[in-house]
Structure formats: structure tokens, C-alpha cells
Amino acid sequence: MTHLRVAFAGPHVTLQDAGRKGMMRFGVPASGPMDRKAFAIAQAALRNPPDMAAVEVSLGGVSLDCVEGAVTFAVAGGGFIVQKGAERLGAWQVNTLRAGERLVIRPGPWGSWTYLAFAGHLQAPLWLGSAATHGPSGLGGGKLAAGQDVMIRDARVLPGSEGAIPCPVWARPRPLIHAVPGPQDRFFSVESLEDFGSLPFQLTSAYDRMGVRLSGPALMPQGALSIPSEPILRGSVQVAGDGLATVMLADHGTTGGYPKIATVVSDDLDGFVQLRPKDAVRFKLISPAQAVALARQRAKAFQDYLARTS
């Protein structure tokens, strides 16, 4: 058993597994990692099962002291700064933490989220069978806090795996996002739809695991604010009565009554969440058939990447 202790943890630093599946019909979000591909890459770099728990690190950063034992870890996600003791490491990295050493992960030149996985079983509380933390409630594995003990069962040291993890271009922040119109695009004028698909928006500081509000052209809905509540997906672009759009993310509510002008293609969300507040973003509207073809193409590219690097 390897024993770590949290020296510091910023806001939104949580324990996450691959997500709480099949519970949305009961009003429970899937949660899980904001950047699902980066999470999967960190696990694959250690040859872990894809649904093991890991630490999701926000722009607040985290510091962990190794009290006892040793464990190999992987970091993948945004371009964060990683420091182990006095040694400064690259952001996408596999290395080993030993007793007496401190691991510090803090924001670097790009990205909003990164993942710290361990070669071993990270002990985390379960809620409804999953360690995925629901940010607003803290249920699941939970938020990390200074002084907290983190235990890793069956910890492994993998010297042959240490080194850089290749960072593909598609893992970086994605300023052009594909989206499919609807399901309530009928409540928006032709001009609003054209503005959404052509003009720039900007991420605001109203940004957490539930969603991010955008500033930009007003997308005023027409008589749609009394529609019945209905299911919401991760990637729904919901528009309130003031015409401001919000992109729903990992901890989104499961139902809502605001009209949704479009739905972001799922694969684009991993790059979208790596944008930071004040970053610009544009949306490109595509058909459902184009979205399916794009998703299949990128899924194959991702599997090819994992096969080459793990």
C-alpha cells in the first residue's frame, strides 16, 4: 500500500472514474472526466483498466506528498507543469513517486484539466457503484482537500514505462467546434442560427464541471421559455431568456426547460473543455450524418493512437 497525503488542492480537484453509466433516467448525471480521452490515455499509459479511479486536476492545481511506499504515475491532459521533488517534468509524462517526494501539478501554458493516474488501485468512496465525483454535491470519490490521505492498493513501480507520453494535436484546446442543430432550433430565427454557426463566442469565467456560459452574439429564443422540461445531454447548447448560450458539461442536470439551439459533437467536447475563460470559440453546424461519420473517423484514429502508444 502506498500512502500519499494532500498538501494542497485547488477548486474542482476531484476523484473521477470513467463515469456513472445508466443512471440518468433516475436524475443522476454520469459525471466522470471532463476530458474523457486524456483520462483514457493516462490509464492506458500504465496499462490500467479504463474505468479505474484517477485524480482530475483543475487550473487550481494539486500537491501530493508521498508518505510511504512508491508508485508509478501518469499525467495527461492540458499542458500543465509537473514537478517531482526538485525535478521539473513534461506535462505528458510517466514517472515514479517515492517516499519523501512531493508531486506538484499546476497550470502551464494551455489547457484547463489534466489527469493523474496511478499504477495501482486508487482507493475512493463509491456512490451508486462509481467513484465519479458529482461536483455540486461532492458525492462519489469526492473533492481533494489539504491534509487528506490518499491510499493506493497494489501499487506498482514500472521503470520500463517511464518517459514522455506522445501528445497528439487533437488533445489540445479546440477553438472550432462541430455541432448539430437542435433539438429546439425551431425556436430561433434564421439570423440567430447563422450567427451561432459563423460568429465568434468567448468562454466566460462562469465555468465549472456543470457547464460554461458563453459571451457573444445574443441568440434570442422566440416563445420557447415555457416548453416542458426534457432530457439534456453533455454538449447541449442551452439558451436562456437573455439570449446567452451555455454548453452543458460532465455534471450537467439531467433535465431542463430552456431551448437548445444545438448539440456539440461528443468527440469535440474533449478539446472544448481544454479552452480557458476568455478563449475564443466558433461553432460549425453539420448534419447528423456528417456528425456520425466524423465520430467514426475520430474513434478509429483514437484507437490507432492507443495501439501505438500503450
C-alpha positions in Angstrom: 0.0 0.0 0.0 1.4 3.4 -1.0 0.3 6.3 1.2 0.0 9.8 -0.2 -1.1 13.0 1.6 -2.7 16.0 0.0 -0.6 19.1 0.7 -2.8 21.4 -1.4 -5.8 21.1 -3.7 -7.4 23.8 -5.7 -11.1 24.1 -6.6 -12.6 21.3 -8.7 -9.8 18.8 -8.0 -11.8 15.6 -7.7 -11.5 11.8 -7.9 -13.1 10.5 -11.1 -13.5 7.2 -12.8 -14.9 6.7 -16.3 -18.4 7.8 -15.3 -21.6 6.6 -13.7 -23.4 4.8 -16.5 -27.1 4.2 -16.9 -28.3 6.4 -14.1 -29.6 9.5 -16.0 -33.1 8.1 -16.1 -33.1 8.4 -12.3 -31.9 12.0 -12.4 -28.2 11.2 -11.7 -25.6 12.7 -14.1 -22.8 10.4 -15.5 -20.1 12.8 -14.2 -16.7 11.3 -14.9 -13.8 13.1 -16.6 -14.2 16.4 -18.3 -11.7 15.3 -21.0 -12.5 11.6 -21.5 -9.7 10.9 -24.0 -7.0 12.4 -21.8 -8.3 10.3 -18.9 -8.2 7.2 -21.0 -4.7 8.0 -22.2 -3.4 8.3 -18.7 -4.9 5.0 -17.7 -3.6 3.3 -20.9 0.0 4.6 -20.3 0.0 2.5 -17.1 -1.9 -0.4 -18.6 -4.7 0.1 -16.1 -8.3 -0.9 -16.7 -10.1 2.0 -18.4 -12.5 2.6 -15.6 -10.1 2.9 -12.7 -10.2 6.0 -10.5 -7.8 8.9 -11.0 -7.4 12.5 -9.9 -8.8 15.2 -12.1 -6.8 18.3 -11.7 -8.3 21.7 -12.5 -6.5 25.1 -13.0 -6.3 25.3 -9.2 -3.6 22.6 -9.2 -2.6 20.0 -6.6 0.3 18.9 -4.4 0.8 15.4 -3.0 3.4 14.2 -0.6 4.4 10.5 -0.7 4.4 9.4 2.9 5.1 5.7 2.4 5.9 3.4 -0.5 6.4 4.1 -4.2 4.1 4.2 -7.2 4.4 5.0 -10.9 2.1 7.7 -12.1 0.9 9.1 -15.4 -0.2 12.7 -16.2 -2.1 13.5 -19.4 -4.5 16.3 -20.4 -3.7 20.0 -20.5 -0.2 21.4 -20.8 0.3 21.6 -17.1 3.6 22.0 -15.2 4.6 18.8 -13.3 7.3 18.9 -10.7 8.5 15.9 -8.6 10.8 17.0 -5.8 13.3 19.3 -7.4 12.8 17.7 -10.9 10.6 19.5 -13.4 8.9 17.1 -15.8 7.0 17.4 -19.0 3.2 17.7 -18.9 2.5 14.4 -20.6 4.6 12.1 -18.6 5.0 8.7 -16.8 7.3 8.8 -13.8 7.6 7.3 -10.3 6.9 9.0 -6.9 8.8 7.6 -3.9 8.6 8.2 -0.1 9.7 11.6 0.9 9.0 13.2 -2.5 6.4 15.8 -3.3 4.5 15.9 -6.6 3.2 19.3 -7.7 0.9 19.8 -10.7 0.0 23.4 -11.6 -1.3 25.3 -14.7 1.0 25.6 -17.6 0.7 27.3 -21.0 -2.5 25.7 -22.1 -5.4 23.6 -21.0 -7.9 23.6 -18.2 -7.9 19.9 -16.9 -5.3 17.2 -16.6 -5.4 13.7 -15.1 -3.2 12.0 -12.6 -3.4 8.2 -12.7 -1.5 5.7 -10.6 -0.2 2.2 -11.3 -2.4 0.6 -8.7 -5.9 0.8 -7.2 -6.6 4.4 -6.0 -8.9 3.9 -3.0 -12.0 6.1 -3.5 -15.5 6.1 -1.9 -18.2 4.8 -4.3 -21.7 6.3 -4.8 -24.2 4.2 -6.8 -21.3 1.9 -7.8 -19.0 4.6 -9.1 -16.1 6.8 -7.8 -17.0 9.5 -10.3 -17.5 12.7 -8.3 -20.6 14.8 -8.9 -19.0 18.3 -8.3 -22.0 20.2 -7.0 -22.9 17.6 -4.3 -19.4 16.1 -3.7 -21.0 12.6 -3.9 -18.7 9.9 -5.3 -15.0 9.8 -4.8 -15.1 13.4 -3.6 -13.1 16.6 -3.8 -9.5 16.5 -2.6 -8.6 18.7 0.4 -5.4 19.6 2.2 -4.5 17.0 4.9 -6.4 14.2 3.2 -4.8 10.8 2.9 -4.8 9.1 -0.4 -4.1 5.3 -0.5 -3.1 3.2 -3.5 -3.6 -0.5 -3.1 -1.4 -2.9 -5.0 0.8 0.0 -6.1 3.3 -0.9 -8.8 6.6 0.6 -9.9 7.1 0.4 -13.7 10.5 1.7 -14.6 10.2 0.4 -18.2 7.2 2.7 -18.7 8.7 5.9 -17.6 9.1 8.8 -20.1 7.1 11.1 -22.2 3.6 10.3 -23.5 3.1 11.5 -27.1 0.7 14.4 -27.1 -1.4 14.3 -30.3 -2.5 17.6 -31.9 -6.2 16.7 -31.3 -5.6 16.7 -27.5 -5.0 20.5 -27.5 -7.7 23.1 -27.0 -10.1 23.1 -29.9 -11.3 26.6 -31.0 -13.5 25.2 -33.8 -16.3 23.0 -32.6 -18.7 20.9 -34.6 -22.4 20.9 -33.6 -25.7 19.5 -34.9 -28.6 21.9 -34.9 -31.4 21.3 -32.4 -33.3 19.8 -30.9 -35.1 23.2 -30.5 -33.5 25.1 -33.3 -37.1 25.8 -34.5 -37.4 28.4 -31.7 -34.6 30.5 -33.1 -34.6 32.8 -36.1 -32.6 32.1 -39.3 -30.4 35.0 -38.3 -29.7 33.6 -34.9 -28.8 30.2 -36.4 -26.5 31.9 -38.9 -24.9 33.9 -36.1 -24.3 30.8 -34.0 -22.7 29.0 -36.9 -20.5 31.8 -38.1 -19.6 34.4 -35.4 -17.1 34.0 -32.6 -18.0 33.4 -28.9 -15.9 33.6 -25.8 -15.8 31.4 -22.8 -16.6 33.3 -19.6 -15.5 32.7 -16.0 -18.9 31.1 -15.3 -17.2 27.8 -15.9 -17.3 24.6 -13.8 -18.0 20.9 -14.3 -21.7 21.6 -14.9 -21.2 23.8 -17.9 -19.7 27.0 -19.2 -21.5 30.2 -20.2 -20.5 31.9 -23.4 -20.4 35.6 -24.3 -21.1 36.7 -27.9 -24.0 37.4 -30.2 -27.4 37.2 -28.4 -29.4 34.2 -29.6 -32.9 35.3 -28.5 -35.3 32.4 -28.4 -38.8 33.1 -29.8 -41.6 32.0 -27.5 -39.8 29.0 -26.2 -39.3 29.6 -22.5 -42.4 27.7 -21.5 -41.5 24.4 -23.2 -41.7 21.3 -20.9 -38.5 20.1 -19.3 -36.9 17.3 -21.2 -33.6 15.3 -21.0 -30.3 17.1 -21.5 -27.1 15.7 -22.9 -23.5 16.5 -22.3 -22.8 19.0 -25.1 -26.3 20.5 -25.2 -26.0 24.3 -26.1 -28.8 25.7 -23.9 -30.0 29.3 -24.4 -31.6 31.3 -21.5 -34.1 34.1 -21.9 -31.3 36.7 -22.1 -30.0 35.0 -25.3 -26.8 33.8 -23.7 -25.7 30.3 -24.5 -24.3 27.7 -22.1 -22.6 24.5 -23.1 -23.5 21.6 -20.7 -20.6 19.5 -19.4 -19.9 16.5 -17.3 -22.1 17.3 -14.2 -25.0 18.8 -16.2 -28.5 18.5 -14.9 -30.4 15.6 -16.5 -33.5 17.7 -17.5 -34.1 21.3 -18.3 -36.7 23.6 -19.9 -34.5 26.1 -21.8 -34.4 25.6 -25.6 -31.2 24.0 -27.0 -30.1 25.6 -30.2 -27.5 22.8 -31.0 -25.7 19.8 -29.6 -21.9 19.7 -29.7 -20.5 16.6 -31.4 -19.3 14.4 -28.4 -15.8 14.0 -29.7 -15.2 17.7 -29.8 -16.1 18.2 -26.1 -12.7 16.9 -25.0 -10.9 19.7 -26.9 -13.6 22.2 -26.0 -13.1 21.7 -22.2 -9.4 22.4 -22.6 -10.2 26.0 -23.6 -9.8 28.6 -20.8 -12.1 31.5 -19.8 -11.7 34.4 -22.3 -10.6 32.0 -25.1 -12.5 32.4 -28.4 -14.5 29.6 -29.9 -16.5 29.2 -33.1 -19.2 26.6 -33.9 -19.6 24.8 -37.3 -23.1 23.4 -37.8 -23.1 20.0 -39.5 -25.8 17.4 -40.3 -26.4 14.3 -38.1 -25.0 12.1 -40.9 -21.8 14.2 -41.0 -21.5 14.0 -37.2 -21.7 10.2 -37.3 -19.1 10.0 -40.0 -16.8 12.4 -38.1 -17.3 10.4 -34.8 -16.4 7.1 -36.5 -13.3 8.6 -38.2 -12.0 10.1 -34.9 -12.8 6.9 -32.9 -10.6 4.9 -35.3 -7.8 7.5 -35.0 -8.0 7.4 -31.2 -7.9 3.6 -31.1 -4.9 3.7 -33.5 -3.2 6.1 -31.2 -3.7 3.9 -28.1 -2.4 0.9 -30.0 0.8 2.7 -31.0 1.5 4.2 -27.5 0.3 1.7 -24.9 
